[in-house]
């Protein structure tokens, strides 16, 4: 399964809800992820009010997660970006190295 970095900014009403009714956001987020057959790898909140998490699942589920989160009204500025390992990056570099001489830039 692919891994995605999800970021969002909590709204003022979300902060009010958390302050007036403290609860574990990991449990609530876990329910959405479970329904989408996704798993939570890590969950964090920044001092700037941003939600940051890494999840595993399909691109289709990641897109649905973005829509569900946006429709909730509790977050804005949602991003869902697929992330790759250092091993993946090394493979990219090796592939690029093998074809570097075959490409002629437009400004050459």
Secondary structure, DSSP 8 states (H G I E B T S, - for coil): -EEEEEEEEE-HHHHHHHHHS---HHHHHHHHHHHTT-EEEEEEE-TTSEEEEEEEE-HHHHHHHHHHHHHHSSEEEEEEEEE--HHHHHHHHHHHHHHGGG---TT-
